[in-house]
Amino acid sequence: MLDVLIVDDSAAIRKILQRVLRQTEIPIGTVYEAGDGVEALETLRRQTIGLVLSDINMPNMDGLEFLTKMRAEQIWQGIPVLMVSTEGTQARVLEAVERGASGYVRKPFTADQIKEKLVGLI
Amino acid sequence: MTTNTEPAQPISREDLAEAIRAATNDVFTTMLNLTAAPGDVFVEKEEAVPSSGVVSLIGLAGSWVGSGSLACSANCAVAIASALLMTPYTAIDEDVLDAVAEVTNMIIGNVKTALEGRLGAMGLSTPTVIYGRNFQTRSSGNQEWTVVPFSLGEERLCVQVCIAPNLDAGKKTTRTGFPVPHLVRT
């Protein structure tokens, strides 16, 4: 079973992504939620997470800074991270990939788009 | 000595309106499975807000600065949340306000992405949602809002953006090198 961490300051998006995760064939265990990068790092320290879905624009610590700090820790380097964000320019996508994102989906998204990306990552 | 770059006008009102229409259509059809039919664009000196209802505001900053917002009635906000979350809501609550905030974030975020190719990189704030009666919002300065109304069944919502060149961007101040008298010690 795969424990997942969803990082987004929008409770609505966290609910939607959790619903989409449960619709995939991936064996999802516990889904943890965080409202920003600070909470996300705390959750990573406490739990064994197998997949992260993260927004970029968030208060306190944005998704790119969270990604950089996450990838700086050897223990977390192998965890796939799917960025889910309104930031849609090529420059932003490249920046996320350079910082260690495993995949990128632009908002708005369909459930099928998320599922397709997840299957490619797991 | 101070130097300023002259502000460029690389986008027209119709460019902005088209970005709003495209982003709103994309969000509503993709995430809500609803059709929001655009009406005629108009310009408001003050933001076109209902006397009561829900307004969600987001700031834009960079080489251009401004704000974007979505304004609608309480009933419309409930319909948006019910569609986005696939859960029947009947009244405004925290979930409904959060849903409206996220829809606004996606629409204005996509407007920003559409415009960045010509206007340069911009940052997006987190949304602020206001709900109540008999209120108005104001932006500082004397800016005009480009307003695109949409019909959602019997309801109406407005997506509007106010944006202008950042006149502080690119300013450079250089000191000429002689001491300021009151700082000279003897």
Contacts between the chains, C-beta under 8 A, distances in Angstrom:
chain1	res1	chain2	res2	distance
A	9	B	126	6.2
A	10	B	98	6.2
A	10	B	101	6.8
A	10	B	102	4.3
A	10	B	105	7.0
A	11	B	94	7.8
A	11	B	95	7.0
A	11	B	98	4.9
A	12	B	81	7.6
A	12	B	84	6.0
A	12	B	85	6.1
A	12	B	95	7.1
A	12	B	98	5.0
A	12	B	99	4.5
A	12	B	101	7.8
A	12	B	102	4.5
A	13	B	102	5.7
A	15	B	85	5.9
A	16	B	31	7.8
A	16	B	84	7.3
A	16	B	85	7.0
A	19	B	86	7.5
A	57	B	105	7.6
A	57	B	109	7.6
A	57	B	124	5.6
A	57	B	126	6.9
A	58	B	126	7.4
A	59	B	126	5.6
A	86	B	105	6.2
A	86	B	106	5.5
A	86	B	109	2.8
A	86	B	110	6.2
A	86	B	112	7.7
A	86	B	113	7.1
A	86	B	124	7.2
A	87	B	109	7.1
A	87	B	113	7.1
A	88	B	109	7.7
A	88	B	110	6.8
A	88	B	113	4.1
A	89	B	113	5.8
A	89	B	116	5.7
A	89	B	117	7.8
A	89	B	121	7.8
A	91	B	121	7.7
A	107	B	31	7.9
A	107	B	105	7.9
A	107	B	106	4.9
A	107	B	109	6.9
A	107	B	110	7.9
A	108	B	26	5.8
A	108	B	27	4.7
A	108	B	30	4.0
A	108	B	31	4.3
A	108	B	106	5.3
A	108	B	110	7.7
A	109	B	30	6.9
A	109	B	31	7.5
A	110	B	30	5.8
